[in-house]
Amino acid sequence: MTPLDEPGAAAGPRTRRPGHLRAGTGGRRGVPLPLLLPGLLALAFLLLPLLALLVRAPWRSLPEELTSMEVWQALELSLVTATAATAVCLVLGVPLAWLLARTDFPGRGLVRALVTLPLVLPPVVGGVALLLALGRNGVIGKWLDSWFGITLPFTTAGVVVAEAFVALPFLVISVEGTLRAADPRYEEAATTLGASRFTAFRRVTLPLIAPGVAAGAVLAWARALGEFGATITFAGNFPGRTQTMPLAVYLALQNDPEAAVSLSLVLLTVSIAVLAGLRDRWTTTS
């Protein structure tokens, strides 16, 4: 036994390893100027247009602009269709996210890539694709029209379809990430006790991933509310039927710029509210 192994031996000074340093302390030593200037420029690039929107807003005529019939029609239609599109995303997206996170099947990587494709696809291209698929002469739309008399393009239902098409990936990605972070042993324990996989999902998994589902639903709703390209291509721009808030902003910008700014302020307020509602998700660090 060495002197250091004896019970009464005094312990010498310990050397703190670099791994024991707390995370985030390195940034307090100073920020390199080649990183600081581009970072500040990027921040200004993002914030200045929003500040310009606030500065040039017609605050005196804002109440009159926001109380017009056209604005309320567009706002009501936007809220209804965005909520309906979010419901469609929940019904279809949560099961798809579970399949991607919990099952292993050939081509899963390809399926995941296809699910995220609308994130990078130009919205106008998505609208054209919806027309070719669900239009009256589309691959599926002609059968819907001839068999059931269902016509989706240039209708309010078409707005919901277009918004759900672009918003679905946001929910699927959010829910899939939450499912991968959740411990699958809870589901396995439920199945060993006699529960079916669907019962285990409904009674065990779904309550565990509820925060992720809620966050994905909020993101999908916000994306649906701001959709423009696919909506105007697939559903058109008919006031009271397919004209949502983004389309109303585009139309007002040509005839009444002050009204366009007022409508933009409404959408900006909704976006800020969404970010405020998800602040814990963005600010929480591991």
Secondary structure, DSSP 8 states (H G I E B T S, - for coil): --GGGSTT---------GGGS-TTGGGGG---HHHHHHHHHHHHHHHHHHHHHHHT--TTTHHHHHTSHHHHHHHHHHHHHHHHHHHHHHHHHHHHHHHHHH---TTHHHHHHHHHHHHHS-HHHHHHHHHHHHSTTSTTHHHIIIII----TTSHHHHHHHHHHHHHHHHHHHHHHHHHHS-THHHHHHHHTT--HHHHIIIIIHHHTHHHHHHHHHHHHHHHHT--HHHHHHT---TTTT--HHHHHHHHHHH-HHHHHHHHHHHHHHHHHHHHHTHHHHH---
